[in-house]
Amino acid sequence: MTFSLLDWLLLSLFLLSTLWLGLLGKRYVKGSDAFLVAGRSVGQYLGAISLVSTEIGIITYMYYAEMGAIYGFSAFLAGLVPAAVYLFLGSTGFIIKRFREMELVTIPEYFERRYGRGVRVLGGILMAIGGVLNFGVFPVIEATFLNIVTGIPREHLLWTMVFLMAAVLLYTALGGMVSVLLTNYFQYIVLVLAMLVITAWMLWGAGWTPAVESVSERLGEKGFNPFVHPDFGWNFLLWQVLIWLAVLTCWAPVAMRAFASESPEVSKKVFRWTGLIFLGRALLPMLWGILAIAYMKGAQGPAIEATPRMLAEVLPIGIKCLVVAGMLAASMSTYSGYLLAWSSVISEDIIIPL
């Protein structure tokens, strides 16, 4: 175990505080509209914070850090595209503004208005299956991170993830979107602190110059210019723009933030703010991966494990707890947002219509 007693005490305090906030949301839920979309009363700042929190989990950091470790600074292209698409949607209101004007609760609800109930049910089934399959990948990757950083034996990690899921499910089922918003706000603060600490400690541990030199030695020009890297280029850019346009307009956890906003104009502002914050969501983890490879000095092992291995070595007692709390905050906010989104689709678009 690499966690001290102090680390465990502080982490327990964080988890209990999150659970208390989540359960507190139940008292503000007076009907299904409040449960699913918080009464459509979410302002631009809380909406942006909640959306960013939902779309950041430990798995997000893991795969972006892996990209940085493998592709160097060229990986930044994959982080710039979603931020640019968010800003485009927030500036133009493309699709999201109209959806908010229609006061939708789910995307398949639009299908019924346009094409009929059968299409809504079919759309709901396909979205639910896709969402659940996507969600099912999270615990496996995130358990790996926790195993490396905290030292929890792998055989106990399944129960660790079950406990976290159960806690999140409890307050999400009782408080719906209100609980999601309350916990997301608190989790976002812890998450940002953890990101700053991780970046500072990893820069101190590896150094900026050695990181740049490491990328140059391993990858040459391909590590700095994505348009000469065979895995990136203009085809990759076009593919990413199209896929992010689809995701950010029709992915249920994202769309629900537009539906819950105070007005169509506020929904645009939520996306604009999210676009700016999303730069840090991608670029910082990619930098962590670059720094981790430089710190390891070519040590063997999966690239996806480089960042947590470095963190396990360089973070001191007390600080390590903050980092793990931040990572758990990221995952718990994702779990709550995704549980609410996909359960809403299952109930509103499959069970009730049938």
Backbone hydrogen bonds, N-H to C=O, Kabsch-Sander energy under -0.5 kcal/mol:
donor,donor_aa,acceptor,acceptor_aa,energy
2,T,150,T,-1.8
3,F,150,T,-1.0
8,W,4,S,-2.0
9,L,5,L,-2.3
10,L,6,L,-2.4
11,L,7,D,-2.4
12,S,8,W,-2.3
13,L,9,L,-2.0
14,F,10,L,-1.9
15,L,11,L,-2.3
16,L,12,S,-2.4
17,S,13,L,-2.2
18,T,14,F,-2.3
19,L,15,L,-2.2
20,W,16,L,-2.4
21,L,17,S,-2.3
22,G,18,T,-2.5
23,L,19,L,-2.4
24,L,20,W,-1.8
25,G,21,L,-1.0
25,G,22,G,-0.7
26,K,23,L,-1.2
27,R,24,L,-1.2
28,Y,25,G,-1.6
29,V,26,K,-1.5
30,K,28,Y,-0.7
35,F,31,G,-2.2
36,L,32,S,-2.7
37,V,33,D,-2.1
38,A,34,A,-1.2
39,G,33,D,-1.6
40,R,37,V,-2.3
41,S,38,A,-0.9
42,V,260,A,-2.3
47,G,43,G,-2.2
48,A,44,Q,-2.0
49,I,45,Y,-2.6
50,S,46,L,-2.7
51,L,47,G,-2.3
52,V,48,A,-2.7
53,S,49,I,-2.5
54,T,50,S,-2.3
55,E,51,L,-1.8
56,I,53,S,-1.2
60,T,57,G,-0.5
61,Y,57,G,-1.7
62,M,58,I,-2.5
63,Y,59,I,-2.5
64,Y,60,T,-2.1
65,A,61,Y,-2.5
66,E,62,M,-2.1
67,M,63,Y,-1.8
68,G,64,Y,-2.2
69,A,65,A,-2.3
70,I,66,E,-2.1
71,Y,67,M,-3.3
72,G,68,G,-1.6
73,F,223,G,-1.5
74,S,71,Y,-1.1
74,S,223,G,-0.9
75,A,72,G,-1.3
76,F,73,F,-1.6
77,L,74,S,-1.6
78,A,75,A,-1.5
79,G,75,A,-0.6
79,G,76,F,-1.0
80,L,76,F,-1.9
81,V,77,L,-1.6
83,A,79,G,-0.9
84,A,80,L,-2.2
85,V,81,V,-2.5
86,Y,82,P,-2.5
87,L,83,A,-2.1
88,F,84,A,-2.2
89,L,85,V,-2.7
90,G,86,Y,-2.7
91,S,87,L,-1.7
92,T,88,F,-2.4
93,G,89,L,-2.6
96,I,94,F,-2.7
97,K,93,G,-1.9
98,R,93,G,-0.6
99,F,95,I,-2.5
100,R,96,I,-2.0
101,E,97,K,-2.1
102,M,98,R,-1.6
103,E,100,R,-1.3
104,L,99,F,-1.3
110,Y,106,T,-0.6
110,Y,107,I,-1.7
111,F,107,I,-0.9
112,E,108,P,-1.6
113,R,109,E,-1.6
114,R,110,Y,-2.0
115,Y,111,F,-3.7
116,G,111,F,-1.1
116,G,112,E,-0.7
120,R,116,G,-1.4
121,V,117,R,-2.4
122,L,118,G,-2.4
123,G,119,V,-2.9
124,G,120,R,-2.7
125,I,121,V,-2.4
126,L,122,L,-2.4
127,M,123,G,-2.6
128,A,124,G,-2.5
129,I,125,I,-2.4
130,G,126,L,-2.4
131,G,127,M,-2.6
132,V,128,A,-2.6
133,L,129,I,-2.4
134,N,130,G,-2.1
135,F,131,G,-2.6
136,G,132,V,-1.9
137,V,133,L,-0.5
137,V,134,N,-1.1
138,F,134,N,-0.5
138,F,135,F,-1.0
141,I,137,V,-1.4
142,E,138,F,-2.6
143,A,139,P,-2.3
144,T,140,V,-1.2
145,F,141,I,-1.4
146,L,142,E,-2.1
147,N,143,A,-2.4
148,I,144,T,-2.0
149,V,145,F,-2.5
150,T,146,L,-2.3
151,G,146,L,-0.7
151,G,147,N,-1.1
152,I,146,L,-0.7
156,H,153,P,-1.8
157,L,153,P,-0.6
157,L,154,R,-1.0
158,L,154,R,-0.6
160,T,156,H,-1.5
161,M,157,L,-2.6
162,V,158,L,-2.2
163,F,159,W,-2.2
164,L,160,T,-2.0
165,M,161,M,-2.6
166,A,162,V,-2.6
167,A,163,F,-2.3
168,V,164,L,-2.4
169,L,165,M,-2.9
170,L,166,A,-2.1
171,Y,167,A,-1.7
172,T,168,V,-2.3
173,A,169,L,-2.4
174,L,170,L,-1.4
175,G,171,Y,-2.5
176,G,172,T,-2.1
177,M,35,F,-3.7
178,V,175,G,-1.1
179,S,175,G,-1.0
180,V,176,G,-2.1
181,L,177,M,-2.6
182,L,178,V,-2.3
183,T,179,S,-2.5
184,N,180,V,-2.4
185,Y,181,L,-2.0
186,F,182,L,-1.5
187,Q,183,T,-3.1
188,Y,184,N,-2.5
189,I,185,Y,-1.5
190,V,186,F,-1.7
191,L,187,Q,-2.7
192,V,188,Y,-2.7
193,L,189,I,-2.0
194,A,190,V,-2.2
195,M,191,L,-2.3
196,L,192,V,-2.2
197,V,193,L,-2.3
198,I,194,A,-2.8
199,T,195,M,-2.3
200,A,196,L,-2.4
201,W,197,V,-2.7
202,M,198,I,-2.5
203,L,199,T,-2.2
204,W,200,A,-2.1
205,G,201,W,-2.4
206,A,202,M,-2.5
207,G,202,M,-0.6
207,G,203,L,-1.4
211,A,207,G,-1.3
212,V,208,W,-2.3
213,E,209,T,-2.5
214,S,210,P,-2.3
215,V,211,A,-2.0
216,S,212,V,-2.2
217,E,213,E,-2.5
218,R,214,S,-2.3
219,L,215,V,-2.8
220,G,215,V,-0.9
220,G,216,S,-1.0
222,K,219,L,-1.1
223,G,220,G,-1.3
224,F,221,E,-1.9
225,N,221,E,-2.4
228,V,225,N,-1.6
229,H,225,N,-0.5
232,F,229,H,-1.8
233,G,226,P,-1.1
236,F,232,F,-0.8
237,L,233,G,-1.8
238,L,234,W,-2.5
239,W,235,N,-2.4
240,Q,236,F,-2.5
241,V,237,L,-2.2
242,L,238,L,-2.2
243,I,239,W,-2.5
244,W,240,Q,-2.4
245,L,241,V,-1.9
246,A,242,L,-1.9
247,V,243,I,-2.5
248,L,244,W,-2.7
249,T,245,L,-0.8
250,C,246,A,-1.9
251,W,247,V,-2.3
252,A,250,C,-0.6
254,V,251,W,-1.2
255,A,251,W,-2.8
256,M,252,A,-2.2
257,R,254,V,-1.3
258,A,254,V,-0.9
259,F,255,A,-2.1
260,A,256,M,-1.7
261,S,257,R,-0.6
261,S,258,A,-0.8
262,E,42,V,-2.0
267,S,263,S,-2.1
268,K,264,P,-1.4
269,K,265,E,-1.7
270,V,266,V,-2.5
271,F,267,S,-1.6
272,R,268,K,-2.0
273,W,269,K,-2.6
274,T,270,V,-2.1
275,G,271,F,-2.2
276,L,272,R,-1.5
277,I,273,W,-2.1
278,F,274,T,-2.4
279,L,275,G,-0.6
279,L,276,L,-0.9
280,G,276,L,-0.5
280,G,277,I,-0.8
281,R,277,I,-1.2
282,A,278,F,-1.4
283,L,279,L,-2.6
284,L,280,G,-1.1
286,M,282,A,-1.9
287,L,283,L,-2.1
288,W,284,L,-2.2
289,G,285,P,-2.0
290,I,286,M,-1.8
291,L,287,L,-2.7
292,A,288,W,-2.6
293,I,289,G,-2.0
294,A,290,I,-1.8
295,Y,291,L,-2.5
296,M,292,A,-2.6
297,K,293,I,-1.0
298,G,293,I,-1.2
305,E,302,P,-1.5
306,A,303,A,-1.2
309,R,305,E,-1.9
310,M,306,A,-2.1
311,L,307,T,-2.5
312,A,308,P,-2.3
313,E,309,R,-1.0
313,E,310,M,-0.6
314,V,310,M,-2.4
315,L,311,L,-2.0
319,I,317,I,-0.9
320,K,316,P,-2.2
322,L,318,G,-1.3
323,V,319,I,-2.1
324,V,320,K,-2.4
325,A,321,C,-2.9
326,G,322,L,-2.4
327,M,323,V,-2.4
328,L,324,V,-2.9
329,A,325,A,-2.6
330,A,326,G,-2.0
331,S,327,M,-2.1
332,M,328,L,-3.2
333,S,329,A,-2.2
334,T,330,A,-1.6
335,Y,331,S,-3.0
336,S,332,M,-2.5
337,G,333,S,-2.0
338,Y,334,T,-2.7
339,L,335,Y,-3.0
340,L,336,S,-2.3
341,A,337,G,-2.1
342,W,338,Y,-2.8
343,S,339,L,-2.0
344,S,340,L,-1.8
345,V,341,A,-1.9
346,I,342,W,-2.3
347,S,343,S,-2.5
348,E,344,S,-3.0
349,D,345,V,-2.1
350,I,346,I,-0.8
351,I,346,I,-2.6
352,I,347,S,-2.4
354,L,350,I,-1.4
